[in-house]
């Protein structure tokens, strides 16, 4: 699904240092590391938001990426329904029933007229998770997905990821929180720009 070799990225200091990883189709992978260790940078390179300085990256043909990276970016003056419809329509993958189902799972009101700027951190995070998976993406990148979530929402998240893993989707979770209930295939630590298997 993804092959990265000797990936290097430097800002004012080296963030990723000759990082290599091979992610196979259907794997559930966990990457942990302290703030500033490069987790978000790695995801941004995979999604094409930024470019690496050196190294190579190859994605499998037919790879459809869904991602939650750092703070979810939305049109803050618009409603949840407007935001999800707008994002899903960019690639003509709008599926209203799927979006309704996910909103119900996370107890978000799709009919609410409240703009997203009034949402709490946890509510925004739920919306961010939904937009990362609502188009039936087959390669999911989730950066600190449980930030701001209460225990009920975390339990829903665990069930959702477990189900997606069983469906054969490829998922990488980068987080401080180790969710021991999830059946991770591989775990890695990212430290000083270097990725090492645990």
Backbone torsions as a table, in degrees:
resi	resn	phi	psi	omega
1	UNK	NA	-42.5	-179.2
2	UNK	-146.0	131.1	176.2
3	UNK	-129.5	116.0	178.8
4	UNK	-118.0	133.3	179.7
5	UNK	-134.0	125.5	173.3
6	UNK	54.2	43.5	-178.6
7	UNK	-75.7	129.1	-179.5
8	UNK	-130.0	134.9	175.8
9	UNK	-143.1	128.2	179.9
10	UNK	-125.4	132.9	169.6
11	UNK	-105.0	-109.0	171.7
12	UNK	-82.1	-15.5	177.9
13	UNK	-148.7	161.5	179.8
14	UNK	-64.1	124.9	178.7
15	UNK	-99.9	-42.5	174.9
16	UNK	-122.9	129.5	-171.8
17	UNK	-122.5	95.8	178.7
18	UNK	49.9	50.4	-177.9
19	UNK	-78.6	134.5	176.8
20	UNK	-132.4	139.2	176.8
21	UNK	-157.1	143.1	176.2
22	UNK	-120.7	115.7	-179.3
23	UNK	-108.7	120.4	-179.3
24	UNK	-89.5	155.3	179.1
25	UNK	-57.0	131.9	176.5
26	UNK	86.6	0.3	-179.4
27	UNK	-80.2	147.2	172.6
28	UNK	-112.0	115.6	-171.3
29	UNK	-121.8	141.6	178.6
30	UNK	-117.5	128.8	175.5
31	UNK	-120.7	126.1	177.1
32	UNK	-123.2	157.7	-179.2
33	UNK	172.5	159.1	-177.2
34	UNK	-71.0	169.0	175.3
35	UNK	-55.6	135.4	179.1
36	UNK	83.3	6.9	-177.7
37	UNK	-78.7	-12.2	175.5
38	UNK	111.4	5.1	-178.0
39	UNK	-61.0	-49.5	-179.2
40	UNK	-66.4	-37.2	178.0
41	UNK	-61.4	-42.8	178.0
42	UNK	-60.0	-45.0	179.8
43	UNK	-64.4	-38.8	179.9
44	UNK	-65.3	-34.0	177.1
45	UNK	-70.8	-42.5	179.9
46	UNK	-61.1	-39.7	-178.0
47	UNK	-84.4	-5.9	177.7
48	UNK	84.5	11.6	178.3
49	UNK	-68.9	-40.5	174.6
50	UNK	-130.3	165.6	179.8
51	UNK	-108.2	148.0	173.9
52	UNK	-74.7	157.5	175.6
53	UNK	-78.6	-40.2	-179.3
54	UNK	-146.0	166.8	177.5
55	UNK	100.8	178.7	-177.5
56	UNK	-131.4	151.7	177.5
57	UNK	-141.7	132.4	178.8
58	UNK	-131.0	124.5	176.2
59	UNK	-103.4	144.5	179.6
60	UNK	-65.0	150.7	176.7
61	UNK	-63.6	140.1	-179.4
62	UNK	81.2	11.0	179.8
63	UNK	-75.5	122.7	178.8
64	UNK	-116.3	105.3	-172.3
65	UNK	-87.2	135.4	168.0
66	UNK	-119.5	135.6	-173.7
67	UNK	-143.4	142.4	167.6
68	UNK	-119.4	110.6	-176.4
69	UNK	-123.9	122.3	-177.6
70	UNK	53.6	-139.3	-178.0
71	UNK	-78.5	130.0	-179.9
72	UNK	-57.6	133.8	179.4
73	UNK	-98.4	119.7	-179.1
74	UNK	-133.2	169.2	170.5
75	UNK	-82.6	99.2	-167.5
76	UNK	-64.3	-25.0	-179.0
77	UNK	-87.7	0.1	-179.2
78	UNK	-107.8	165.5	-178.7
79	UNK	-78.0	169.6	175.7
80	UNK	-60.1	-46.9	-178.7
81	UNK	-59.8	-43.3	179.9
82	UNK	-61.5	-46.4	-177.9
83	UNK	-62.4	-47.2	-177.9
84	UNK	-67.5	-39.3	177.5
85	UNK	-63.9	-44.2	180.0
86	UNK	-61.1	-47.8	-177.0
87	UNK	-66.6	-43.5	-178.7
88	UNK	-68.8	-28.6	-177.5
89	UNK	-78.0	-14.8	-178.9
90	UNK	-59.3	-37.6	178.3
91	UNK	-112.8	19.1	176.4
92	UNK	58.3	40.9	179.6
93	UNK	-116.4	29.4	-177.4
94	UNK	-72.4	123.1	179.0
95	UNK	-129.6	96.7	-172.5
96	UNK	-61.5	-40.1	-179.0
97	UNK	-64.5	-40.9	178.9
98	UNK	-64.0	-42.8	-179.6
99	UNK	-66.0	-41.8	176.4
100	UNK	-59.4	-44.8	-178.5
101	UNK	-60.9	-44.0	-179.1
102	UNK	-68.8	-39.2	178.4
103	UNK	-64.6	-40.2	177.5
104	UNK	-64.3	-39.9	179.0
105	UNK	-58.2	-41.9	-177.0
106	UNK	-97.4	11.7	176.4
107	UNK	57.3	44.3	173.2
108	UNK	-107.7	137.3	-178.1
109	UNK	-88.7	105.3	-177.8
110	UNK	-67.7	-20.3	-179.0
111	UNK	-92.1	-0.5	-177.9
112	UNK	-62.2	139.3	177.6
113	UNK	-92.0	2.0	-178.8
114	UNK	-73.5	135.5	176.0
115	UNK	-71.1	154.9	-176.5
116	UNK	-64.1	-20.4	179.2
117	UNK	-65.9	-15.8	178.2
118	UNK	-91.7	-4.3	-177.0
119	UNK	-76.2	146.6	174.5
120	UNK	-72.8	169.6	178.0
121	UNK	-57.5	-44.4	-179.1
122	UNK	-64.5	-40.1	179.1
123	UNK	-65.7	-41.0	177.7
124	UNK	-64.3	-37.3	-179.7
125	UNK	-65.9	-41.7	176.1
126	UNK	-59.6	-44.2	178.3
127	UNK	-62.2	-37.1	178.4
128	UNK	-65.6	-40.3	176.9
129	UNK	-64.1	-43.9	-179.3
130	UNK	-59.6	-46.5	-177.7
131	UNK	-66.4	-22.6	-179.5
132	UNK	-78.1	-16.7	-175.3
133	UNK	-127.4	-5.4	-169.9
134	UNK	-71.5	-14.6	-179.3
135	UNK	-100.2	18.9	-178.9
136	UNK	59.5	38.9	177.9
137	UNK	-60.8	147.2	-178.2
138	UNK	-103.4	-3.4	176.9
139	UNK	-136.3	109.5	-171.4
140	UNK	-111.4	129.2	175.8
141	UNK	-115.8	121.0	-177.1
142	UNK	-125.7	115.4	-177.0
143	UNK	-100.9	113.4	-177.7
144	UNK	48.5	54.7	-172.8
145	UNK	-66.9	-23.1	-176.6
146	UNK	-94.9	7.2	179.3
147	UNK	-60.8	124.2	176.0
148	UNK	82.2	-1.4	-178.1
149	UNK	-85.7	142.3	173.0
150	UNK	-81.2	174.3	-172.9
151	UNK	-63.5	-37.8	178.9
152	UNK	-61.3	-42.4	-180.0
153	UNK	-68.2	-36.7	177.3
154	UNK	-64.2	-41.0	177.7
155	UNK	-61.8	-41.6	177.1
156	UNK	-63.1	-41.4	179.5
157	UNK	-61.7	-45.0	-179.4
158	UNK	-61.1	-44.6	178.7
159	UNK	-62.9	-40.4	-179.1
160	UNK	-64.6	-47.4	-178.9
161	UNK	-66.0	-40.3	177.9
162	UNK	-59.7	-43.9	178.9
163	UNK	-64.4	-43.1	179.7
164	UNK	-64.8	-37.0	177.8
165	UNK	-64.4	-42.1	178.3
166	UNK	-64.8	-27.5	177.4
167	UNK	-76.6	-9.1	178.4
168	UNK	94.9	12.3	177.7
169	UNK	-75.8	149.2	178.3
170	UNK	-94.2	127.7	-172.6
171	UNK	-136.1	131.3	171.6
172	UNK	-119.5	125.1	177.2
173	UNK	-113.1	124.5	174.7
174	UNK	-110.5	121.3	-172.5
175	UNK	-162.1	154.3	169.3
176	UNK	-73.5	-33.4	-173.9
177	UNK	-87.3	122.1	176.4
178	UNK	-89.0	117.5	-178.5
179	UNK	-92.7	90.8	-171.9
180	UNK	-63.1	-18.5	179.4
181	UNK	-74.0	-16.7	-178.0
182	UNK	-85.5	138.7	-176.8
183	UNK	-84.1	68.7	-177.7
184	UNK	-62.7	136.1	175.5
185	UNK	-81.1	-35.6	179.6
186	UNK	-144.8	148.3	173.3
187	UNK	-128.3	143.0	-178.8
188	UNK	-133.4	154.4	171.6
189	UNK	-115.5	129.2	176.6
190	UNK	-105.9	115.1	-175.7
191	UNK	-143.4	129.7	-178.6
192	UNK	53.5	36.6	177.7
193	UNK	79.5	0.4	-176.4
194	UNK	-110.8	129.6	-179.5
195	UNK	-98.6	124.0	-179.8
196	UNK	-129.9	140.9	176.6
197	UNK	-70.3	138.0	175.2
198	UNK	-75.5	NA	NA
